[in-house]
Every structure is written in structure tokens, then in C-alpha cells.
Amino acid sequence: MFSALESLSSEGVLSMPGVGAELVGGRIDLVSDILAEADRAGTRDTVESALWESALVYWLIRAERFEEAANLGDRNTARLARLVPADDPWSIVAGALRRTARLHVHPADDQADSDRQWLKEHRETLPSEVLELTATVLARS
């Protein structure tokens, strides 16, 4: 889901004026096309498609399209819950992405404290790319 270059240089390449937005936008378009094809082929309810959905949630958060990311994150975690065990590492990543997007949209609602607590409890198991996204919403607690 995340390239080594982006992992090593996320503050460099992705934050360059114009370049970061173009890279993120291209990934959103690419993954959206992959998922549209899965819809047409009737293969959307597969682990592969669920993993692509998680990638799209990640890129939507990077693009600050939080409402879209939160909505897709809800559907993605529900889909993954049907396909993999709750303690599956990817399920945990998807849960972190969903909660991060949701906290950007609803930072102070009834669920916000619970979401922040869940993120804190799972921070040791999250990849650095996801931890980077959670930092903003956790700083607000």
C-alpha cells in the first residue's frame, strides 16, 4: 500500500508544493478505478478489494477529504470484519484509518474519546505511515 520512497520521504516529496497533491490525487484516481472495476466484475466483497479500500481511505485522509474517508472507512471496516479476524493486522490498520478520518470530521462527539483511546491502545501495532496520520487527531485530546 505504501511505497518505500514515500515512507522514507513523506515529509519531503509529499509536502512539496503541487507535487504532493498531484501524487495523492493520482493514487486516489487509480484506486477508485480499481474499485469501480471490482464493482463491475462483482468482486468487491473480497479481501483484495477490501485492502484497496483501506488504501483509498489512507489517500483520502492524506488529501484532507475526511468526510469521504470516514464514510468509506465505515464500509471498509465492516467488509473486513466479514472477511478476516478482528485481530488481523490489516483489520487493525483499517480501524485506525476509520477512526482517524472520523475524528477529523467529528472531533468532539460522543464517540471521539473512545476513538482516541482505541488509537492510543493500538499505536504500537500501527505502521509509521498510519501513525503519522493519527498524530493530528491525538494531539487534540
Rosetta silent file (secondary structure, phi, psi, omega in degrees, C-alpha in Angstrom):
SEQUENCE: MFSALESLSSEGVLSMPGVGAELVGGRIDLVSDILAEADRAGTRDTVESALWESALVYWLIRAERFEEAANLGDRNTARLARLVPADDPWSIVAGALRRTARLHVHPADDQADSDRQWLKEHRETLPSEVLELTATVLARS
SCORE:     score description
SCORE:     0.000 S_00000001
   1 L     0.000  -39.816 -177.073    0.000    0.000    0.000 S_00000001
   2 L  -116.310  131.389  179.943    2.769    2.451    0.815 S_00000001
   3 L   -77.759  155.885  178.921    5.918    2.682   -1.229 S_00000001
   4 H   -61.449  -41.076 -179.798    9.309    2.674    0.465 S_00000001
   5 H   -59.883  -45.978 -179.500   10.145    6.034   -1.060 S_00000001
   6 H   -66.642  -35.164  178.398    7.010    7.634    0.333 S_00000001
   7 H   -64.087  -42.923 -177.328    7.636    6.030    3.718 S_00000001
   8 H   -77.080  -26.666 -172.577   11.152    7.402    3.876 S_00000001
   9 H  -128.693   28.909 -175.469   10.359   10.805    2.433 S_00000001
  10 L   -58.458  -33.083  177.993    6.719   11.503    3.226 S_00000001
  11 L   -78.678  -16.790 -179.281    7.624   14.883    4.679 S_00000001
  12 L   -91.132  -74.856 -174.541    9.758   15.620    1.624 S_00000001
  13 L   -61.762  -49.782 -174.364    8.137   14.503   -1.604 S_00000001
  14 L   -71.777  -17.288  179.537    4.524   14.592   -0.494 S_00000001
  15 L   -97.820   -0.332  178.152    4.823   18.009    1.102 S_00000001
  16 L   -67.576  134.587 -178.876    6.385   19.690   -1.936 S_00000001
  17 L   -53.167  123.838  177.691    4.036   22.372   -3.316 S_00000001
  18 L    83.237  -39.311 -176.372    1.920   20.858   -6.067 S_00000001
  19 H   -70.814  -49.251 -179.290    3.814   17.579   -6.169 S_00000001
  20 H   -58.211  -46.890 -179.866    2.294   16.015   -3.068 S_00000001
  21 H   -62.079  -38.413  179.602   -1.240   16.884   -4.108 S_00000001
  22 H   -67.168  -42.666  178.671   -0.624   15.501   -7.589 S_00000001
  23 H   -63.423  -46.380 -179.642    0.782   12.217   -6.232 S_00000001
  24 H   -64.505  -45.715  179.420   -2.063   11.790   -3.774 S_00000001
  25 H   -59.729  -40.370  177.908   -4.687   12.698   -6.374 S_00000001
  26 H   -63.424  -39.020  178.113   -3.236   10.196   -8.815 S_00000001
  27 H   -67.936  -40.424  177.781   -3.402    7.437   -6.222 S_00000001
  28 H   -60.935  -45.273  179.303   -6.998    8.293   -5.354 S_00000001
  29 H   -62.841  -45.293 -178.844   -7.955    8.121   -9.037 S_00000001
  30 H   -60.993  -49.966 -177.791   -6.081    4.859   -9.572 S_00000001
  31 H   -68.495  -35.964  175.920   -7.577    3.074   -6.567 S_00000001
  32 H   -60.747  -41.122  177.099  -11.053    4.431   -7.339 S_00000001
  33 H   -64.063  -42.078  178.612  -10.731    2.941  -10.837 S_00000001
  34 H   -60.909  -43.713 -179.378   -9.615   -0.409   -9.405 S_00000001
  35 H   -70.726  -34.182  176.030  -12.609   -0.479   -7.064 S_00000001
  36 H   -64.162  -40.345  176.998  -15.012    0.554   -9.839 S_00000001
  37 H   -64.694  -39.540  176.964  -13.719   -2.373  -11.898 S_00000001
  38 H   -62.817  -38.735  175.605  -14.235   -4.685   -8.917 S_00000001
  39 H   -60.684  -47.450 -179.509  -17.836   -3.431   -8.690 S_00000001
  40 H   -63.186  -36.232 -178.059  -18.381   -4.180  -12.387 S_00000001
  41 H   -84.041   -7.347 -178.907  -16.776   -7.625  -12.038 S_00000001
  42 L    74.231   26.214 -178.129  -18.763   -8.448   -8.893 S_00000001
  43 L  -115.377   24.257 -177.168  -15.590   -8.922   -6.837 S_00000001
  44 L   -70.570  -27.262 -178.173  -15.965   -6.041   -4.385 S_00000001
  45 L   -91.845   50.466  178.488  -16.583   -8.357   -1.418 S_00000001
  46 L  -123.252  161.491  177.449  -13.094   -9.853   -1.471 S_00000001
  47 H   -60.371  -42.799 -179.416  -10.062   -9.363    0.725 S_00000001
  48 H   -57.279  -47.215  179.480   -8.187   -7.816   -2.206 S_00000001
  49 H   -65.686  -37.163  178.256  -10.869   -5.178   -2.758 S_00000001
  50 H   -63.746  -36.756  177.165  -11.074   -4.505    0.979 S_00000001
  51 H   -67.051  -40.580  175.803   -7.319   -3.883    1.029 S_00000001
  52 H   -63.202  -38.075  176.966   -7.657   -1.452   -1.890 S_00000001
  53 H   -60.472  -43.975  178.431  -10.464    0.285    0.011 S_00000001
  54 H   -59.778  -41.949  177.527   -8.157    0.711    3.001 S_00000001
  55 H   -60.851  -40.933  179.827   -5.528    2.209    0.708 S_00000001
  56 H   -65.968  -39.948  176.495   -8.134    4.621   -0.649 S_00000001
  57 H   -58.658  -45.180  178.020   -9.144    5.659    2.884 S_00000001
  58 H   -55.982  -49.716 -176.930   -5.460    6.379    3.593 S_00000001
  59 H   -69.608  -33.359  176.292   -5.090    8.534    0.478 S_00000001
  60 H   -65.144  -38.390  175.861   -8.376   10.360    1.096 S_00000001
  61 H   -64.163  -44.647  178.787   -7.119   11.299    4.566 S_00000001
  62 H   -58.415  -34.171 -179.987   -3.839   12.496    3.037 S_00000001
  63 L   -84.783    2.696 -178.577   -5.900   14.637    0.637 S_00000001
  64 L    61.012   32.665  174.511   -7.906   16.000    3.595 S_00000001
  65 L   -99.843   66.726 -167.694  -11.110   14.565    2.155 S_00000001
  66 H   -67.188  -41.029 -179.498  -12.117   13.473    5.634 S_00000001
  67 H   -61.049  -47.120  178.052  -15.873   13.026    5.193 S_00000001
  68 H   -61.325  -43.676  179.584  -15.341   10.751    2.206 S_00000001
  69 H   -63.701  -41.197 -179.588  -12.615    8.854    4.067 S_00000001
  70 H   -65.410  -43.265  179.618  -14.815    8.400    7.141 S_00000001
  71 H   -64.067  -46.588  178.573  -17.744    7.065    5.106 S_00000001
  72 H   -66.952  -37.428  177.772  -15.566    4.658    3.138 S_00000001
  73 H   -59.601  -40.019  176.189  -13.721    3.701    6.332 S_00000001
  74 H   -60.717  -47.626 -179.566  -17.004    2.633    7.935 S_00000001
  75 H   -66.622  -38.231 -178.506  -17.852    0.434    4.948 S_00000001
  76 H   -65.503  -45.900 -179.278  -14.299   -0.892    4.735 S_00000001
  77 H   -68.100  -33.749  176.036  -14.073   -1.997    8.365 S_00000001
  78 H   -65.258  -42.190  178.647  -17.498   -3.636    8.114 S_00000001
  79 H   -64.088  -46.561  179.771  -16.382   -5.505    4.995 S_00000001
  80 H   -62.605  -34.753  178.798  -13.104   -6.588    6.605 S_00000001
  81 H   -61.337  -28.807  177.517  -14.996   -7.786    9.691 S_00000001
  82 H   -81.997  -19.003 -170.935  -16.793  -10.275    7.431 S_00000001
  83 H  -107.866  -29.455 -177.118  -13.576  -11.387    5.714 S_00000001
  84 L  -135.635  160.077  177.589  -10.773  -11.513    8.308 S_00000001
  85 L   -63.626  152.982 -178.368  -10.461  -11.984   12.096 S_00000001
  86 L   -60.629  -28.668 -179.015  -10.774   -8.848   14.246 S_00000001
  87 L   -92.549    8.511  175.907   -7.159   -9.191   15.393 S_00000001
  88 L   -63.348  134.270 -177.739   -5.834   -9.392   11.835 S_00000001
  89 H   -54.080  -37.097 -179.594   -3.164   -6.686   11.421 S_00000001
  90 H   -69.902  -34.148  176.858   -4.907   -5.235    8.379 S_00000001
  91 H   -62.732  -38.368  179.034   -8.187   -5.032   10.242 S_00000001
  92 H   -67.919  -42.378  176.808   -6.427   -3.026   12.949 S_00000001
  93 H   -60.538  -46.609  179.509   -4.895   -0.671   10.359 S_00000001
  94 H   -60.806  -39.155  177.405   -8.307   -0.193    8.735 S_00000001
  95 H   -63.590  -38.660  178.059   -9.804    0.528   12.162 S_00000001
  96 H   -66.698  -42.438  178.580   -7.143    3.158   12.806 S_00000001
  97 H   -63.174  -44.338  179.261   -7.765    4.807    9.442 S_00000001
  98 H   -59.400  -47.794 -177.951  -11.533    4.836   10.028 S_00000001
  99 H   -65.773  -38.486  178.746  -11.149    6.370   13.467 S_00000001
 100 H   -62.577  -47.476  178.680   -8.635    8.949   12.235 S_00000001
 101 H   -61.625  -44.265 -178.310  -10.946   10.092    9.437 S_00000001
 102 H   -61.965  -40.289  179.669  -13.914   10.127   11.783 S_00000001
 103 H   -67.494  -27.947  174.044  -12.068   12.241   14.351 S_00000001
 104 H   -68.983  -34.827 -178.540  -11.277   14.815   11.688 S_00000001
 105 H   -81.930  -42.086 -175.457  -14.990   15.046   10.876 S_00000001
 106 L  -129.052   74.009 -173.266  -16.359   14.750   14.430 S_00000001
 107 L   -72.074  -13.111 -175.110  -13.566   15.715   16.858 S_00000001
 108 L  -135.176   20.459  179.942  -15.803   16.228   19.884 S_00000001
 109 L   -82.312 -175.337 -175.560  -18.852   13.996   19.559 S_00000001
 110 L   -61.759  -26.330 -177.047  -19.805   11.145   21.921 S_00000001
 111 L   -89.681  -15.028 -171.363  -17.560    8.653   20.094 S_00000001
 112 H   -59.519  -46.734 -179.007  -14.432   10.859   19.890 S_00000001
 113 H   -63.085  -40.386  178.105  -12.897    9.963   23.263 S_00000001
 114 H   -64.053  -41.699  177.908  -13.419    6.266   22.624 S_00000001
 115 H   -62.964  -44.420  179.057  -11.823    6.567   19.174 S_00000001
 116 H   -63.090  -41.765  178.717   -8.812    8.405   20.588 S_00000001
 117 H   -62.333  -43.086  178.801   -8.403    5.814   23.335 S_00000001
 118 H   -60.657  -44.240  179.302   -8.546    2.973   20.786 S_00000001
 119 H   -61.783  -41.942  178.725   -5.871    4.697   18.672 S_00000001
 120 H   -63.837  -41.100 -178.813   -3.623    5.136   21.715 S_00000001
 121 H   -67.478  -26.635 -176.330   -4.063    1.488   22.695 S_00000001
 122 H  -104.755    4.211 -173.730   -3.142    0.280   19.191 S_00000001
 123 H   -60.619  -30.414 -179.345   -0.338    2.711   18.349 S_00000001
 124 H   -67.578  -23.026 -176.534    2.372    0.076   18.909 S_00000001
 125 H   -98.944   -2.391 -175.115    0.908   -2.122   16.151 S_00000001
 126 L   -91.716  141.510  175.033    0.383    0.572   13.515 S_00000001
 127 L   -65.616  155.213 -175.633    2.760    1.231   10.628 S_00000001
 128 H   -57.447  -35.132 -179.921    4.552    4.580   10.706 S_00000001
 129 H   -61.672  -36.821 -179.839    2.521    5.910    7.748 S_00000001
 130 H   -78.293  -40.275  176.840   -0.689    5.424    9.712 S_00000001
 131 H   -57.171  -38.964  178.343    0.807    6.747   12.966 S_00000001
 132 H   -58.441  -40.278  179.825    1.700    9.923   11.109 S_00000001
 133 H   -71.401  -33.504 -177.730   -1.972   10.415   10.210 S_00000001
 134 H   -74.851  -22.333 -175.050   -3.196    9.719   13.751 S_00000001
 135 H   -55.196  -40.785 -177.661   -0.839   12.275   15.302 S_00000001
 136 H   -63.820  -47.545 -176.372   -3.031   15.245   14.413 S_00000001
 137 H   -73.650  -30.363  177.652   -6.216   13.875   15.926 S_00000001
 138 H   -73.103  -28.519  178.792   -4.435   12.552   19.022 S_00000001
 139 H   -66.757  -22.081 -179.389   -2.842   15.947   19.617 S_00000001
 140 L   -80.467   -7.192 -175.600   -6.320   17.407   20.054 S_00000001
 141 L   -80.689    0.000    0.000   -7.099   15.223   23.081 S_00000001
